[in-house]
C-alpha cells in the first residue's frame, strides 16, 4: 500500500467530487490544541449548559459519606475550552439537522460506541463527539500513525497533514443494507456485506440483483473519477435502484477485508471486468461475537485473557497465592 493511496482516501480529498451521491457533511479543522487534548490521558469534557459535576457533596451527605480526597482531586480538573472549535461544531450540527455522525479523516470512533447512551455514534452536541473521540483507539491511530502500513514512507511520523473532524448528517442506515466494495486496477472485483457478524436471510437470494445494482452504480458514478486505481468504498443500498456512497478506504490491510482475506483480494488482479464481481454474505445463522467487544473491556482484563502482558498474569498469581496463604493461617 502506498502513501498516495492513503492520502487520496482522506475525506476532504474526495468529498466535493462525490458530494451529489453521498451524505451531506461538514469538515471542521482540528487545531493543535484539540489534537493534543484528544491524545491526552483522562476524559475531562468541556464545560457547558448541560455539564454537571458529581453530586458527591449533596446536602444530605454526611462528612463520613464524602470522599474529600476524591472531591478535591475532582475540583482540580479544569475542563478544556476550545471556544472557536466548539462554536464551529455547534453551528455545523445545527446546519445538518441537529444530529450527526462524527468521524476523522479516515476512521469513525465505532470502537467507542459502547460508551454512548444508546450505543450508537449519533451525537447532538460537542461533548457527545469529544467523549467518543477520546474513547476511540481508531481515532488515536488516525492522529498518530495513519501511514504505518505504507511501503513508501521511511518515517510516517514525519508526514504532516491537517486533521479534520467530519460531521455527517445522521441517517438511520440499516445494517443489512451496507456493503463494502473492493476495486483493483479500476475493476470492481468483490463485494461483501458490511456487518459480517450478522446473518440476513434475503442477501443470498438477492445477491445477483444487489451485485448488478452496485456494479451499475460503480460504472456510472465512480469508475475513472477517483484519483487512484486501487481502493475500497462503502455504500448504503437505501432502496432498490437507490445507492448512497458512504466512504472510501485504502485497498490494503489497514482496511477490514470482512468476508474475504487480503490474500484472496490481492489475487483478483486479473479479474475480467465484463464478468460479475464476487459477492459474499453469511449463508447461515451463526453465533458470532461483536467484533468491537474487546474495546469495551478494561485493558488489564484484555491483557490477562490474551496473555499480552505476562507480568500482569504473574502479579495475579502472586495475589492468589498470598490470599491462599492468609486463608491457611486463619
QUILIN-V992843 format. One record per pair of residues at least 12 apart in sequence whose ideal C-beta (glycine too) atoms are under 8 Angstrom apart, sorted by the first residue. I is the first residue (numbers start at 0). J is the second residue. D is the distance in whole Angstrom. If there is no record, write none. Layout:
i-><I;I>
j-><J;J>
d-><D;D>
This chain:
i-><0;0;0;0;0;0;0;0;1;1;1;2;2;2;2;2;3;4;4;4;4;4;4;4;5;5;5;5;5;5;5;6;7;7;7;7;7;8;8;8;8;8;9;9;9;10;10;10;10;10;10;10;10;11;11;11;11;12;13;13;13;14;16;17;17;17;17;20;20;20;20;21;21;21;22;22;22;22;22;22;23;23;23;24;24;24;24;24;25;25;25;25;25;26;26;26;26;27;27;27;27;27;27;27;27;28;28;28;29;29;29;29;29;29;30;30;30;32;33;33;34;34;36;36;36;36;37;37;37;37;37;37;38;38;38;41;42;42;42;43;43;43;43;44;44;44;44;44;45;45;45;45;45;45;45;45;46;46;47;47;47;49;49;50;50;52;53;53;55;55;55;56;85;88;88;88;88;89;89;91;92;92;92;92;95;95;95;95;96;96;97;98;98;98;98;98;99;99;99;99;99;99;99;99;100;100;100;100;100;100;100;100;101;101;101;101;101;101;101;101;101;102;102;102;103;103;103;103;103;103;103;103;104;104;104;104;104;104;105;105;105;106;106;106;106;106;107;107;108;108;108;108;108;108;108;109;109;109;110;110;110;110;110;111;111;111;111;111;111;111;112;112;113;113;113;114;114;114;114;115;115;115;121;128;132;136;141;142;144;145;145;146;147;148;148;148;148;170;170;172;172;174;174;174;174;175;175;175;175;175;175;176;176;176;177;177;177;177;177;177;177;177;178;178;178;178;178;178;178;178;178;179;179;179;179;179;179;179;179;180;180;180;180;180;180;180;181;181;181;181;181;181;182;182;182;182;182;182;182;182;182;183;183;183;183;183;183;183;183;184;184;184;185;185;185;186;186;187;187;187;187;187;187;188;188;188;188;188;189;189;189;189;189;189;189;189;190;190;190;190;190;190;190;191;191;191;191;191;191;191;192;192;192;192;192;193;193;195;195;195;196;196;196;196;197;197;198;198;198;198;199;199;202;202;203;203;206;206;207;207;209;209;210;210;210;211;212;212;212;212;213;213;213;213;214;214;216;216;220;221;225;229;229;230;230;230;230;231;231;231;231;231;232;232;232;232;232;233;233;233;233;250;257;258;258;258;259;299;303>
j-><148;149;150;249;250;251;252;253;149;150;151;146;149;151;152;158;227;149;227;229;230;249;250;251;105;145;146;148;149;249;253;160;225;226;227;230;247;105;230;247;248;249;104;105;160;24;26;102;104;105;163;165;246;26;104;163;165;226;225;226;247;26;224;220;221;224;244;220;242;243;244;243;244;245;100;167;168;170;243;245;95;167;168;95;165;166;167;168;91;94;95;165;166;163;164;165;166;84;87;88;91;163;164;165;166;161;162;163;84;103;161;162;163;164;81;83;84;81;81;84;142;162;79;81;129;133;129;132;133;138;139;142;139;142;143;76;130;133;134;76;77;78;79;78;79;126;129;130;78;79;80;81;85;125;126;129;78;80;124;125;126;124;126;78;126;73;70;73;69;70;73;70;125;125;128;164;166;124;125;166;122;123;124;166;166;167;168;169;168;169;123;121;122;123;168;169;121;122;123;128;166;167;168;169;120;121;122;166;167;168;169;170;120;122;128;131;132;164;165;166;167;164;165;167;132;138;141;142;162;163;164;165;141;145;160;162;163;165;141;145;248;135;137;138;140;141;120;137;120;131;132;134;135;137;138;135;137;291;135;136;137;291;294;130;131;132;134;135;138;294;131;291;291;294;295;130;131;134;295;127;130;131;169;164;164;294;162;162;156;158;160;158;253;249;251;252;253;235;243;235;245;193;194;197;199;192;194;197;199;201;202;235;236;237;192;193;194;233;234;235;236;245;190;191;192;193;209;213;233;234;236;191;192;193;231;232;233;255;257;213;217;231;232;233;234;276;231;250;256;259;264;267;217;221;225;228;229;230;231;232;250;228;229;250;264;265;267;268;270;228;229;268;222;223;228;270;272;213;214;217;222;272;276;264;267;270;276;277;259;263;264;267;276;277;278;279;209;210;213;276;277;278;279;256;257;258;259;278;279;280;257;258;279;280;281;233;257;257;258;281;287;288;289;290;281;287;281;283;284;285;280;281;280;281;280;282;278;280;275;278;236;278;275;276;278;275;236;239;240;242;234;236;242;276;275;276;234;242;244;244;247;249;250;247;248;249;250;247;248;249;250;254;244;245;246;247;248;245;246;247;248;264;279;279;280;281;279;311;315>
d-><5;6;6;6;7;3;7;7;6;6;5;6;5;5;5;7;6;8;5;6;7;5;7;7;8;7;6;8;6;5;7;8;7;5;5;7;8;6;7;5;6;5;5;7;7;8;7;7;5;7;7;5;8;5;7;6;8;8;7;8;6;7;7;7;8;8;6;5;8;7;5;6;4;7;8;5;6;6;6;7;6;8;5;8;6;6;5;7;4;7;7;8;5;4;7;5;8;7;5;6;6;6;5;8;7;6;7;6;8;8;8;4;6;6;7;8;6;6;6;6;6;6;5;8;8;8;8;6;6;7;8;6;7;6;7;8;7;5;7;5;8;6;6;6;8;5;6;6;5;6;6;7;6;6;6;7;4;7;7;7;6;7;7;7;7;7;8;6;7;5;8;6;5;5;7;7;7;7;6;5;7;7;7;6;6;8;4;7;6;7;6;5;7;6;8;4;8;5;8;8;4;6;6;6;5;7;8;8;4;8;6;8;7;6;5;6;7;6;7;6;8;8;5;7;8;6;4;7;6;7;7;7;6;8;7;6;6;7;5;6;7;8;4;6;7;5;6;7;7;4;6;7;3;6;5;8;7;6;5;6;5;5;4;8;5;8;4;4;8;7;8;7;7;7;4;6;7;5;8;7;7;7;5;7;8;7;7;6;8;8;8;5;8;8;6;6;5;8;8;5;8;7;4;6;8;8;8;8;4;8;7;6;5;7;7;4;6;7;7;6;8;7;5;7;6;6;7;7;7;6;7;5;8;5;6;8;5;8;6;6;7;6;5;7;6;8;5;7;8;7;5;8;8;8;8;8;7;5;7;7;7;8;5;6;7;8;6;5;7;5;7;6;6;7;5;5;5;7;6;5;8;8;5;7;4;4;6;7;6;8;6;6;6;5;8;7;8;6;6;6;7;5;7;8;4;4;6;8;5;7;7;7;7;4;7;6;7;4;5;7;4;7;7;6;7;8;4;7;5;6;7;7;4;8;6;6;5;7;8;8;7;7;6;6;5;7;7;7;7;6;7;8;7;8;7;7;7;4;7;8;7;8;4;6;7;7;5;7;5;7;6;5;6;8;7;5;7;4;5;8;7;8;8;4;7;8;7;6;7>
